[in-house]
Amino acid sequence: MNVYDGQRIASMLRGRGYTQTDDYTDADIIILNTCAVRAKATDKVFSALGRMRTEKKPDAIMGIVGCVARESGADAFRRVPELNFVLGPQSYHKLPEILENPDTRLFNIDLGGLEKFDEMPQMDASPTVAYIPIQEGCNHCCTYCIVPYTRGREISRPYDDVVRDTIHAANTGAIEICFLGQNVNGYKYTDEDGKIYRLSDLIRSTAKLDAVKRIRFTSSYPTEMTDDLIDMFRTEPKLLPFLNIPIQSGSQNVLTKMNRPYTLDLYIDIVDKLKSARPDVQISSDFIVGFPGESDDDFEQTLEIANRIKYINSFSFKYSPRPHTAAAVMPNQIPEKIKSQRLYKLDALLNEIQREFNESCIDRELECLCEGADKTGQHTIYRTPYMQQCIVNIPADTAPQIAKIKITAANKASLRGEIVE
Ligand code: SF4
């Protein structure tokens, strides 16, 4: 979501004559687009601001947008008096106001809903992978999560607006469409005639666009994996056979405390249904270890579920208490040392599963999307349908955008391959 927000902001600034620089000491405007999902991310924002306030050009405009702006509120101005603006994740469309009046201060952390989508200009050109937000906010209220506070209650964008954005992206360079939402598979829009649109309808209409070759979505909530959506994996070949369904913990006890009221049986049933719709489907997950009250036995159950589902690529974190959340004040907070030990153990298992899956891809031919040159400029990086990085030994300027690649080698982090056609 932040990548998308950053692209919209950059496009708006380009339209006003700005160009991008990698050197913030040379910038006329510095915008930190921020994430508050973990305490460490918030800390990094303020430590970066501490550096930038002394090193930036004296008259450069500097501010923060996104979830840390909403989390910190006006306190951000107290902590960093040089800030010119603090705009929440649903109010960054107000940025032009500060460009027109740089001597003022701009503060807006309102939950304005979908206004920003209408007020920001369309992007001038789409990246190859176009992120298209279809809903904003979340109603699930997991007890550890700050998102319902920073992004508000769940709202689905009008179906026609999403279709318009998707067509625009396809017409201006997109080959892959990634639908975005905090609860993306909960997308539900009812039009004036009472017709209900779901994520499966968006996938179906997008697949009809010739320029679009790949479709995916993130991030899903287990109980919103409805049968119509699962069926898309059977019927729509452009939908990639890879999706993120965060389980967070393998312990029923911990899931209840997290306010994630699904059973492990239901979760396993969803994965089975997906595999029967499309046998080559693979799953990734998010995990939180060291949630308040998590016992050794609870943690062992997380290892068990990871081993059973064989997640091929996951995001695992130590539980991080966040303001405005119920879990932050729960008893039995787990000491850092135990959290670190559990994370180390889980990561070792997830890495091993990932390495095994990558190695199982050797000799397979996979249709991959070109991402560009690697750091050396000698090779080209592709993304497989499972989002693995695959390095091909040709320079990027001769690389086709979509190519069938035979996988020749693999390790935990990436694949190597040769273009077949
Ligand atoms: S479903 Fe995801 S975004 Fe929503 S509250 Fe839970 S963790 Fe946060």
Boltz pocket constraint, residues with backbone or C-beta under 6 A from the ligand:
constraints:
  - pocket:
      binder: B
      contacts: [[A, 138], [A, 139], [A, 140], [A, 141], [A, 142], [A, 145], [A, 146], [A, 147], [A, 148], [A, 182], [A, 183], [A, 221]]
      max_distance: 6.0
